[in-house]
Amino acid sequence: MTEPGRPADGPGTHGADGADGADGARPARRLGDDDVTARLSRIDELLEQVQTAPGPTARAAVDAVRALTEVYGEALARCLDRVDGTVTGRLVEDDLLDHLLVLHDLHPEPPARRAARAVERLRPALRERGGDAELTGVEGRVARVRLRTPGCGSGCGSASTGIEEAVREAVLAVAPELTAVEPVPETASREAAFVPLDALSRRPAPPLGRP
């Protein structure tokens, strides 16, 4: 059985020339973002299978995963205790570390700021399709987002539903403390909040949720 924290022998676990390091230790294999995403998806699939399987063995497996997650969460918390705010700020810039901090309820940023950043990340893709989104605020545990869908204002059948669902998933993924994401009807007084596509290169909108 492979020791925790040490990759099994196989392709990609050695150095570039397949040799061990200068001290005899084999360098740890690093995962790219696509590899991480694939493994997270696979973990979700396996956990779903285990959770729906009957019997004490399945329950023991779930308990083992839960206990291991709690121990790793404590280890991450102890790491944060030993770094300053500058380092913590750099950690949240990494998508995987950002995800783990949220998972273990250790994220230094409030839910509103995380939600604003999630919406901001979606805006380029929405604008390419003629839509847009803007976080108007968080009230209690509800995020409120103003949506513009392609060519039909604040609501237009499947297009509106698709954008609303994408925004909801993005926000709740980074701010699970929130319970809902509600669309806010667009009004004439708020038209200026959406920057026309031809003006983006001249005067980009400032990032949401930043001072």
MARNUFI-721279 format. One line per 5 residues: their letters; for each residue z, y, x of N, C-alpha, C, O. Coordinates in Angstrom, 2 decimals. Atoms other than C-alpha are relative to their C-alpha. Last residue first. Layout:
// residues N
a) Z/Y/X/Z/Y/X/Z/Y/X/Z/Y/X; ...
// end
This chain:
// residues 211
prglp) -0.45/-1.40/0.06/-2.06/48.17/-12.33/-1.02/0.95/0.58/-0.79/2.16/0.61; -0.44/-0.47/-1.31/-3.97/44.95/-12.93/0.43/1.46/-0.09/-0.18/2.24/-0.82; -1.29/0.52/-0.37/-4.18/43.13/-16.27/0.48/0.43/1.38/1.49/-0.08/1.86; -1.08/-0.07/0.97/-7.88/43.66/-16.74/1.29/-0.52/0.60/1.28/-1.37/1.50; -0.55/1.29/0.42/-10.14/44.23/-13.78/1.14/0.20/-0.98/1.97/1.09/-0.81
paprr) -1.11/0.46/-0.85/-11.76/47.72/-13.73/0.54/-1.31/-0.51/0.49/-1.55/-1.72; -1.28/-0.15/0.67/-15.15/48.02/-15.52/1.11/-0.50/0.91/0.91/-1.50/1.61; -0.62/1.22/0.47/-18.09/48.38/-13.18/1.35/0.26/-0.63/2.09/1.14/-0.19; -1.43/-0.30/0.18/-19.78/51.78/-13.06/0.68/-1.24/-0.55/0.86/-1.36/-1.76; -0.32/-1.40/-0.31/-23.35/51.82/-11.79/1.49/0.28/-0.13/2.03/1.06/0.65
sladl) 0.18/-0.26/-1.42/-24.10/48.11/-11.47/0.38/1.43/0.38/0.62/1.73/1.55; -0.98/0.72/-0.81/-22.55/47.39/-14.86/-0.13/0.33/1.47/0.88/0.45/2.17; -0.92/-0.95/-0.64/-24.48/50.14/-16.65/0.96/-0.69/0.94/1.73/-0.02/1.64; 0.74/-0.82/-0.96/-27.56/48.08/-17.57/0.90/1.00/0.72/0.46/1.67/1.65; 0.42/0.76/-1.17/-25.32/45.41/-19.12/-0.69/0.88/1.04/-0.50/0.68/2.24
pvfaa) 1.36/0.55/0.11/-23.64/47.87/-21.45/-0.42/-0.69/1.29/0.02/-0.31/2.38; 0.94/-0.71/-0.87/-19.86/48.26/-20.92/-1.37/-0.63/-0.14/-1.50/-1.85/0.00; 0.96/0.95/-0.50/-17.76/47.10/-23.85/-1.08/0.74/0.77/-1.82/1.55/0.22; -0.70/0.96/-0.84/-14.64/49.23/-24.37/-0.96/-1.01/0.60/-0.62/-1.65/1.60; 0.10/-0.38/-1.41/-16.88/52.07/-25.57/0.69/-0.98/0.92/0.48/-0.95/2.13
ersat) 1.30/0.35/-0.56/-17.34/50.32/-28.93/-0.08/0.27/1.49/-0.70/-0.50/2.23; -0.17/0.75/-1.21/-13.62/50.50/-29.67/-1.33/-0.37/0.67/-1.34/-1.14/1.62; -0.73/-0.79/-0.97/-13.66/53.31/-32.19/0.16/-0.73/1.33/0.52/-0.13/2.35; 0.88/-0.99/-0.62/-16.42/51.53/-34.12/0.71/0.77/1.09/0.07/1.18/2.07; 0.17/-1.20/0.80/-14.17/48.58/-34.77/-0.85/0.99/0.74/-1.03/0.89/1.96
epvpe) 0.51/-1.14/-0.75/-14.20/45.00/-33.44/-0.22/1.16/-0.94/-0.75/0.99/-2.04; 1.28/-0.56/0.47/-12.02/42.55/-35.33/-0.39/1.22/0.80/0.44/2.07/1.10; -0.25/-1.31/0.62/-9.25/41.04/-33.16/-1.34/0.56/-0.44/-2.26/0.64/0.38; 1.03/-1.03/-0.17/-9.53/37.33/-32.40/0.37/1.28/-0.74/0.94/1.24/-1.83; 0.58/-0.48/1.25/-6.29/35.33/-32.21/-1.06/1.07/0.28/-0.82/1.98/1.08
vatle) 0.88/-1.09/-0.40/-5.18/33.19/-29.28/-0.75/0.43/-1.25/-1.51/-0.35/-1.82; 1.25/-0.24/0.71/-2.22/30.96/-30.09/-0.76/1.15/0.64/-0.19/2.01/1.31; 0.26/1.02/1.02/0.97/29.34/-28.79/-1.34/0.19/-0.70/-1.83/-0.73/-1.34; 0.54/-0.58/1.22/1.52/31.16/-25.52/-0.35/-1.12/-0.98/-0.66/-2.24/-0.57; -1.13/-0.53/0.76/3.76/29.55/-22.93/-0.45/0.61/-1.32/0.33/0.70/-2.27
paval) -0.42/0.94/1.04/0.72/27.52/-21.90/1.23/0.45/-0.77/1.57/-0.13/-1.80; -1.23/-0.53/0.58/-0.62/30.59/-20.04/0.47/-0.91/-1.13/0.41/-0.51/-2.30; -0.74/-0.72/-1.04/-3.35/29.46/-17.64/1.32/0.55/-0.50/2.17/0.94/0.30; -0.07/0.82/-1.21/-4.85/26.74/-19.84/0.84/0.68/1.07/1.56/0.01/1.81; -1.12/0.94/0.13/-3.96/28.65/-23.01/0.13/-0.90/1.22/1.21/-1.41/1.49
vaerv) -1.29/-0.71/0.02/-6.19/31.56/-21.98/1.17/-0.98/-0.03/2.11/-0.83/0.75; -0.23/-0.62/-1.31/-9.23/29.51/-20.95/1.37/0.65/0.06/2.08/0.54/1.06; -0.30/1.02/-0.98/-9.06/27.26/-24.01/0.34/0.60/1.36/1.26/0.14/2.04; -1.29/0.62/0.33/-8.82/30.20/-26.41/0.39/-1.04/1.05/1.53/-1.04/1.52; -1.06/-0.94/-0.39/-11.64/32.09/-24.70/1.37/-0.62/-0.25/2.26/-0.50/0.59
aeeig) 0.00/-0.08/-1.46/-13.98/29.10/-24.92/1.11/0.92/0.50/1.80/0.60/1.47; -0.60/1.23/-0.52/-13.01/28.48/-28.55/0.08/0.03/1.52/1.08/-0.40/2.10; -1.43/-0.02/0.30/-13.68/32.09/-29.53/0.71/-1.22/0.57/1.81/-1.11/1.11; -0.63/-0.95/-0.91/-17.02/32.06/-27.75/1.51/0.03/-0.22/2.28/0.06/0.73; 0.07/0.50/-1.36/-18.12/28.90/-29.54/0.69/0.91/1.00/1.41/0.44/1.88
tsasg) -0.94/1.10/-0.15/-16.88/30.05/-32.94/0.02/-0.53/1.42/1.08/-0.82/1.96; -1.35/-0.55/-0.02/-18.67/33.39/-32.66/1.03/-1.09/0.23/1.97/-0.90/1.00; -0.11/-0.78/-1.24/-21.95/31.70/-31.74/1.40/0.57/0.14/2.00/0.49/1.22; -0.32/0.88/-1.11/-21.46/29.08/-34.48/0.15/0.76/1.32/0.94/0.36/2.17; 0.13/1.43/0.08/-21.28/31.65/-37.28/0.38/-0.75/1.25/1.44/-0.50/1.83
cgsgc) 1.34/0.43/0.38/-21.61/35.30/-36.40/-0.11/-1.51/0.14/-0.70/-2.01/1.09; -0.01/1.32/0.59/-18.48/37.35/-35.99/-1.38/-0.42/-0.45/-2.06/0.31/-1.17; -1.22/0.75/-0.27/-17.46/40.44/-34.06/0.03/-1.37/-0.64/1.02/-2.08/-0.49; -1.30/-0.62/0.12/-20.85/42.10/-33.74/1.14/-0.96/0.27/1.10/-1.72/1.23; -0.54/0.02/1.36/-23.94/40.02/-34.38/1.43/0.49/-0.08/2.22/-0.01/-0.88
gptrl) 0.82/-0.58/1.06/-26.38/40.29/-31.52/0.58/0.02/-1.38/-0.13/0.27/-2.35; 1.38/-0.45/-0.21/-24.63/37.91/-29.16/-0.69/0.51/-1.26/-0.98/-0.26/-2.17; 0.91/1.13/-0.10/-20.89/37.76/-29.94/-1.43/0.50/0.05/-1.70/1.62/-0.38; 1.34/-0.41/0.43/-18.39/40.50/-29.23/-0.93/-1.17/0.22/-1.04/-1.67/1.34; 1.20/0.73/-0.38/-14.77/39.46/-29.11/-1.25/0.71/-0.48/-1.27/1.32/-1.55
rvrav) 1.13/-0.56/0.73/-11.50/41.40/-29.12/-1.27/-0.66/0.53/-1.51/-0.66/1.73; 1.21/-0.24/-0.77/-8.66/39.18/-27.91/-1.08/0.55/-0.91/-1.35/0.00/-1.97; 1.00/-0.56/0.89/-5.07/38.97/-29.11/-1.20/0.45/0.83/-1.07/1.22/1.78; 0.92/-0.88/-0.70/-2.67/36.66/-27.28/-1.06/0.48/-0.99/-1.57/-0.31/-1.79; 1.38/-0.02/0.48/0.17/35.26/-29.37/-0.81/1.00/0.80/-0.46/2.17/0.89
rgevg) 0.66/1.12/-0.67/3.56/34.26/-27.99/-1.46/-0.13/-0.44/-2.06/-1.20/-0.37; -0.79/1.21/0.09/5.29/37.54/-28.79/-0.65/-1.11/0.81/-0.76/-1.01/2.03; -1.11/-0.32/0.90/2.48/40.03/-29.00/0.80/-1.27/-0.24/0.33/-2.21/-0.88; -0.74/1.20/0.38/0.08/39.81/-26.08/1.20/0.43/-0.82/2.01/1.23/-0.36; -1.44/0.06/-0.22/-2.51/42.53/-25.61/0.57/-1.34/-0.40/-0.11/-2.20/-0.96
tlead) -0.60/-1.24/0.48/-6.04/43.75/-26.23/1.51/0.00/0.18/2.14/1.06/0.11; -1.37/0.26/0.42/-7.70/41.09/-24.08/0.64/1.32/-0.42/0.74/2.24/0.39; -0.99/-0.92/-0.57/-11.39/41.93/-24.01/1.37/-0.35/-0.55/1.57/-0.42/-1.76; -1.36/0.26/0.46/-14.37/39.68/-24.58/0.94/0.95/0.70/0.72/1.34/1.85; -1.04/-0.58/-0.84/-18.14/40.10/-24.30/1.36/-0.36/-0.60/1.44/-0.80/-1.75
ggrer) -1.31/-0.12/0.62/-21.42/38.81/-25.69/0.98/0.68/0.94/0.60/1.16/2.00; -0.05/-1.09/0.95/-25.08/39.23/-24.80/1.31/0.16/-0.70/1.40/0.93/-1.66; 0.48/0.48/1.30/-25.46/35.82/-23.19/0.07/1.08/-1.09/-0.11/0.79/-2.27; 1.34/0.53/-0.21/-25.20/37.12/-19.64/-0.63/-0.47/-1.31/-1.85/-0.49/-1.45; 0.95/-1.12/-0.04/-22.28/39.19/-20.84/-1.43/-0.48/0.21/-2.37/0.12/-0.31
laprl) 0.21/-0.48/1.37/-20.37/36.06/-21.84/-1.03/1.12/-0.03/-1.86/1.19/-0.94; 0.79/1.01/0.71/-20.83/34.49/-18.41/-0.29/0.45/-1.43/-1.38/0.20/-1.94; 1.39/0.04/-0.53/-19.70/37.70/-16.66/-0.88/-1.01/-0.75/-2.02/-0.70/-1.08; 0.86/-1.09/0.44/-16.74/38.09/-19.07/-1.41/-0.05/0.59/-2.37/0.20/-0.14; 1.02/0.45/0.94/-15.15/34.68/-18.57/-1.06/1.07/-0.28/-2.17/0.74/-0.70
revar) 0.87/0.96/-0.68/-13.23/35.59/-15.42/-1.13/-0.47/-0.91/-2.21/-0.83/-0.43; 0.87/-0.73/-0.93/-11.84/38.67/-17.15/-0.97/-0.93/0.71/-2.12/-0.57/0.94; 1.05/-0.64/0.79/-10.53/36.56/-20.00/-0.98/0.72/0.91/-2.19/0.69/0.69; 0.85/1.06/0.53/-8.62/34.32/-17.57/-1.15/0.59/-0.82/-2.29/0.13/-0.71; 0.86/0.45/-1.08/-7.29/37.36/-15.68/-0.95/-1.09/-0.49/-2.11/-1.13/-0.07
aarra) 0.99/-1.04/-0.27/-5.98/38.91/-18.89/-0.96/-0.44/1.09/-2.16/-0.18/0.99; 0.97/0.02/1.10/-4.26/35.66/-19.87/-1.10/1.02/0.24/-2.28/0.74/0.01; 0.83/1.18/-0.19/-2.58/35.45/-16.47/-1.08/-0.08/-1.07/-2.23/-0.42/-0.78; 0.88/-0.27/-1.14/-1.37/39.03/-16.81/-0.91/-1.19/0.27/-2.09/-1.01/0.57; 0.99/-1.00/0.37/-0.01/38.44/-20.30/-0.98/0.27/1.14/-2.17/0.43/0.91
ppeph) 1.13/0.57/0.75/1.69/35.19/-19.32/-1.09/1.00/-0.32/-2.27/0.66/-0.29; -0.29/0.19/1.43/3.85/36.93/-16.69/-1.23/-0.54/-0.73/-2.35/-0.37/-0.25; 0.57/-1.02/0.87/3.04/36.35/-12.99/0.35/-0.27/-1.46/0.47/-1.43/-1.85; -0.70/-1.28/-0.12/5.32/34.41/-10.63/-0.51/1.08/-0.95/0.19/2.06/-1.20; 0.95/-1.09/-0.27/4.14/30.97/-11.82/0.72/1.35/0.02/1.48/1.66/-0.90
ldhlv) -0.44/-0.76/-1.17/6.89/28.39/-11.50/-0.86/1.22/0.27/-0.65/1.92/1.26; -0.71/-1.18/0.51/6.65/26.63/-14.86/0.60/0.83/1.15/1.74/1.28/1.08; -1.43/0.17/-0.27/5.71/23.34/-13.15/0.83/1.21/-0.42/2.00/1.32/-0.05; -0.45/1.31/0.46/2.23/23.17/-14.68/1.51/-0.17/0.15/2.17/-0.74/-0.72; -0.10/-0.05/1.46/1.67/26.91/-14.23/0.60/-1.30/-0.52/1.47/-1.29/-1.39
llhdl) -1.09/-0.92/0.30/2.47/26.72/-10.52/0.20/0.14/-1.51/1.33/0.24/-1.98; -1.26/0.69/-0.23/0.28/23.63/-10.26/1.20/0.89/-0.30/2.20/0.42/-0.84; -0.20/1.01/1.04/-2.70/25.38/-11.88/1.35/-0.70/0.15/2.05/-0.91/-0.84; -0.28/-0.75/1.22/-2.39/28.42/-9.59/0.30/-0.96/-1.15/1.23/-0.75/-1.92; -1.40/-0.41/-0.11/-2.19/26.05/-6.63/0.43/0.79/-1.24/1.55/0.65/-1.72
lddev) -0.83/1.19/0.09/-5.44/24.43/-7.75/1.48/0.36/0.05/2.27/-0.12/-0.76; 0.00/0.55/1.35/-7.22/27.71/-8.53/0.93/-1.21/-0.13/1.63/-1.33/-1.14; 0.62/1.32/-0.08/-6.23/29.40/-5.26/0.13/-0.67/-1.37/1.23/-0.77/-1.92; 1.45/-0.22/-0.09/-5.53/33.12/-5.81/-0.77/-1.31/0.11/-1.98/-1.34/-0.14; 0.56/-0.01/1.36/-2.05/32.20/-7.06/-1.50/0.28/0.01/-2.16/0.12/-1.02
lrgtv) 0.04/1.34/0.58/-1.07/31.18/-3.52/-0.69/0.00/-1.37/-1.46/-0.92/-1.68; 1.18/0.69/-0.52/-2.02/34.54/-2.04/-0.13/-1.39/-0.60/-1.24/-1.89/-0.79; 1.18/-0.62/0.58/0.47/36.34/-4.28/-1.28/-0.66/0.46/-2.24/-0.75/-0.30; 0.10/0.48/1.37/3.17/33.87/-3.26/-1.24/0.58/-0.68/-1.92/-0.12/-1.43; 0.52/1.36/-0.06/2.47/34.66/0.39/-0.18/-0.56/-1.41/-1.19/-1.20/-1.71
tgdvr) 1.39/-0.08/-0.48/2.89/38.38/-0.21/-0.64/-1.39/0.02/-1.77/-1.56/-0.42; 0.90/-0.31/1.10/5.98/37.84/-2.35/-1.46/0.06/0.41/-2.35/-0.25/-0.38; -0.16/-1.30/0.62/7.87/36.15/0.46/-1.05/0.22/-1.08/-1.89/-0.64/-1.33; 1.08/-0.92/-0.31/8.13/32.47/1.31/0.24/1.32/-0.72/0.99/1.39/-1.69; 0.04/-0.30/-1.42/11.05/30.07/1.55/-1.15/0.93/0.41/-1.39/1.14/1.60
dlcra) -1.25/-0.64/-0.40/12.06/29.83/-2.09/-0.04/0.48/1.44/0.75/1.33/1.84; 0.04/-1.40/0.44/8.41/29.16/-2.95/1.27/0.75/0.40/1.23/1.95/0.64; 0.95/-0.71/-0.87/8.51/26.00/-0.84/-0.04/1.48/-0.36/-0.05/2.34/0.51; -0.71/-0.25/-1.27/11.66/24.90/-2.66/-0.92/0.70/1.01/-0.45/1.50/1.81; -0.96/-1.09/0.21/9.86/25.33/-5.99/0.74/0.33/1.28/0.99/1.51/1.57
laegy) 0.78/-1.24/0.04/6.96/23.20/-4.76/0.93/1.20/-0.18/0.72/2.24/0.43; 0.45/-0.28/-1.37/9.36/20.41/-3.78/-0.78/1.31/0.06/-0.62/2.08/1.00; -1.17/-0.50/-0.74/11.05/20.65/-7.18/-0.39/0.32/1.43/0.07/1.31/2.00; -0.26/-1.36/0.47/7.67/20.30/-8.86/1.17/0.63/0.72/1.14/1.81/1.06; 0.98/-0.87/-0.65/6.86/17.30/-6.69/0.18/1.45/-0.44/-0.03/2.38/0.35
vetla) -0.37/-0.10/-1.42/10.11/15.67/-7.83/-0.97/0.91/0.74/-0.54/1.74/1.54; -1.19/-0.85/-0.11/9.40/16.47/-11.49/0.43/0.18/1.45/0.83/1.27/1.85; 0.41/-1.38/0.23/5.87/15.07/-11.22/1.17/0.96/0.13/1.03/2.04/0.69; 0.69/-0.44/-1.20/7.21/11.85/-9.68/-0.44/1.46/-0.13/-0.34/2.23/0.83; -1.00/-0.21/-1.04/9.69/11.47/-12.54/-0.64/0.52/1.29/-0.10/1.41/1.94
rvadv) -0.80/-1.16/0.37/6.97/11.99/-15.17/1.04/0.31/1.08/1.22/1.47/1.45; 0.82/-1.19/-0.21/4.58/9.59/-13.44/0.80/1.26/-0.29/0.72/2.23/0.46; 0.16/-0.15/-1.45/7.30/6.93/-13.22/-0.81/1.25/0.32/-0.46/2.01/1.22; -1.26/-0.52/-0.54/8.27/7.44/-16.87/-0.11/0.24/1.51/0.43/1.21/2.03; -0.10/-1.40/0.41/4.63/7.01/-17.91/1.27/0.63/0.56/1.23/1.76/1.04
aarat) 1.00/-0.75/-0.77/4.35/3.81/-15.88/0.07/1.48/-0.34/0.01/2.32/0.56; -0.53/-0.16/-1.35/7.62/2.47/-17.33/-0.96/0.81/0.87/-0.54/1.62/1.69; -1.05/-1.02/0.06/6.35/3.10/-20.85/0.59/0.26/1.39/0.90/1.40/1.73; 0.64/-1.30/0.19/3.15/1.21/-20.06/1.03/1.11/-0.03/0.83/2.17/0.56; 0.67/-0.34/-1.26/5.10/-1.73/-18.65/-0.66/1.37/-0.10/-0.59/2.17/0.84
pgpat) -0.92/-0.66/-0.95/7.49/-1.74/-21.64/-0.68/0.40/1.31/-0.26/1.37/1.94; -0.80/0.81/-0.91/4.74/-2.54/-24.15/0.81/0.79/1.00/0.54/1.96/1.27; -1.31/0.47/0.45/1.87/-0.90/-25.98/0.77/-0.69/1.12/0.19/-1.08/2.14; -0.17/1.45/-0.17/-0.95/1.12/-24.42/1.40/-0.41/-0.44/2.37/0.30/-0.18; 0.35/0.68/1.25/-1.58/4.58/-25.89/0.15/-1.51/0.11/-0.02/-2.22/-0.88
qvqel) -0.86/-0.46/1.08/0.29/6.43/-23.14/-0.29/-0.72/-1.31/0.60/-0.86/-2.15; -1.34/0.56/-0.17/-1.37/4.37/-20.42/0.89/0.36/-1.18/1.65/-0.47/-1.67; 0.05/1.45/0.19/-4.89/5.09/-21.64/1.39/-0.62/0.08/1.74/-1.50/-0.72; 0.23/0.23/1.43/-4.17/8.80/-22.03/-0.05/-1.49/-0.30/0.48/-1.93/-1.33; -1.26/-0.23/0.70/-2.65/8.86/-18.57/-0.15/-0.23/-1.49/0.75/-0.75/-2.15
ledir) -0.90/1.12/-0.26/-5.78/7.24/-17.13/1.33/0.17/-0.73/1.86/-0.80/-1.29; 0.51/1.19/0.67/-8.14/9.73/-18.78/0.97/-1.18/0.17/1.25/-1.90/-0.79; -0.17/-0.19/1.44/-6.07/12.74/-17.73/-0.44/-1.24/-0.78/0.23/-1.66/-1.72; -1.43/0.15/0.27/-5.90/11.43/-14.17/0.28/0.14/-1.49/1.06/-0.63/-2.06; -0.30/1.43/-0.04/-9.68/11.01/-14.13/1.47/-0.27/-0.29/1.80/-1.22/-0.99
slrat) 0.57/0.60/1.21/-10.17/14.60/-15.23/0.31/-1.48/-0.08/0.65/-2.00/-1.14; -0.83/-0.45/1.12/-7.80/15.80/-12.53/-0.49/-0.58/-1.32/0.30/-1.00/-2.16; -1.23/0.77/-0.01/-9.65/13.68/-9.99/0.95/0.40/-1.12/1.61/-0.45/-1.71; 0.30/1.37/0.40/-13.02/15.13/-10.89/1.26/-0.85/-0.07/1.42/-1.66/-0.98; 0.29/-0.01/1.43/-11.70/18.69/-10.74/-0.26/-1.41/-0.52/0.22/-1.79/-1.59
vdddg) -1.27/-0.21/0.70/-10.15/18.07/-7.33/-0.21/-0.06/-1.51/0.55/-0.70/-2.23; -0.77/1.23/-0.11/-13.38/16.61/-5.99/1.32/0.10/-0.77/1.73/-0.84/-1.45; 0.61/0.96/0.91/-15.36/19.58/-7.32/0.75/-1.33/0.02/0.91/-1.98/-1.01; -0.34/-0.35/1.38/-12.94/21.98/-5.65/-0.58/-0.99/-1.00/0.07/-1.34/-1.98; 0.65/-1.21/0.48/-13.28/20.21/-2.31/0.36/0.26/-1.45/0.97/-0.59/-2.10
lrrap) 0.85/0.12/1.19/-10.74/17.67/-1.17/-0.61/1.35/-0.33/0.06/2.38/-0.29; -0.13/-1.10/0.94/-9.32/17.52/2.34/-0.98/-0.18/-1.14/-2.07/-0.72/-0.96; 1.27/-0.33/0.66/-8.91/14.27/4.25/0.24/1.09/-1.03/1.13/0.97/-1.87; 0.01/0.25/1.44/-5.82/14.33/6.42/-1.35/0.41/-0.59/-1.93/1.42/-0.20; -0.08/-1.20/0.83/-6.49/14.24/10.15/-0.09/-0.36/-1.48/-0.85/-1.25/-1.86
ragda) 1.26/-0.25/0.69/-5.74/10.90/11.81/0.13/1.21/-0.89/1.10/1.32/-1.64; -0.13/-0.04/1.45/-2.85/11.01/14.23/-1.36/0.29/-0.63/-2.14/1.08/-0.11; 0.06/1.33/0.57/-3.40/9.88/17.81/0.08/-0.04/-1.50/-0.16/-1.08/-2.11; -1.33/0.61/-0.05/-2.19/13.14/19.31/0.02/-1.39/-0.61/1.10/-1.97/-0.78; -0.45/0.05/-1.39/-5.72/14.32/20.13/1.35/-0.69/0.13/1.61/-1.33/1.15
gdagd) -0.28/-1.27/-0.64/-6.93/13.43/16.65/0.53/-0.20/1.41/0.73/-1.32/1.87; -1.29/-0.57/0.33/-8.39/10.06/15.69/0.17/1.33/0.72/-0.60/1.65/1.62; -1.10/0.32/-0.90/-12.08/9.41/16.01/1.30/0.61/-0.50/1.29/1.54/-1.31; -0.60/1.27/0.36/-14.75/9.24/13.29/1.19/-0.38/0.86/1.77/-1.45/0.68; 0.64/1.06/-0.78/-16.83/11.95/14.94/0.60/-1.36/-0.27/0.29/-2.33/0.42
aghtg) 1.45/-0.09/0.14/-16.07/14.58/12.28/-0.71/-1.11/0.74/-1.78/-1.56/0.32; 0.59/-1.26/-0.41/-12.47/13.46/12.09/-1.51/-0.07/-0.10/-2.07/-1.06/-0.56; -0.10/-0.27/-1.44/-11.32/10.48/10.11/-0.59/1.37/0.29/-1.05/2.08/-0.60; -1.40/-0.17/-0.36/-10.56/10.02/6.40/0.20/0.26/1.48/1.32/0.54/1.91; -0.51/-1.34/0.24/-14.08/10.69/5.08/1.43/0.21/0.41/1.96/1.30/0.23
pgdap) 0.90/-1.11/-0.30/-15.10/7.08/4.71/0.66/1.34/-0.30/1.29/1.51/-1.35; 1.25/0.04/0.72/-12.18/4.67/4.64/-0.84/1.19/0.36/-0.42/2.03/1.16; 1.15/0.06/-0.89/-8.62/4.11/5.71/-1.27/-0.08/-0.81/-1.32/-0.76/-1.83; 0.36/1.34/-0.42/-6.16/5.17/3.03/-1.18/0.05/0.94/-1.96/1.00/0.93; 1.16/0.61/0.63/-4.98/8.75/2.96/-0.25/-1.40/0.51/0.06/-1.72/1.65
rgpet) 0.95/0.42/-1.04/-1.42/9.59/3.97/-1.17/-0.69/-0.66/-0.98/-1.64/-1.42; 0.38/-1.12/-0.86/0.81/11.71/1.70/-0.95/-0.39/1.11/-1.40/0.48/1.86; 0.21/-1.28/0.68/2.54/8.70/0.19/-0.34/1.09/0.99/0.29/1.21/2.04; -1.18/-0.84/0.01/2.03/5.59/2.37/-0.29/1.30/-0.73/-1.39/1.84/-0.63; 0.10/-1.21/-0.81/-0.89/3.42/1.35/1.28/0.81/-0.10/1.84/0.96/-1.19
m) 0.00/-1.20/0.86/0.00/0.00/0.00/0.00/1.24/0.88/0.73/1.30/1.87
// end
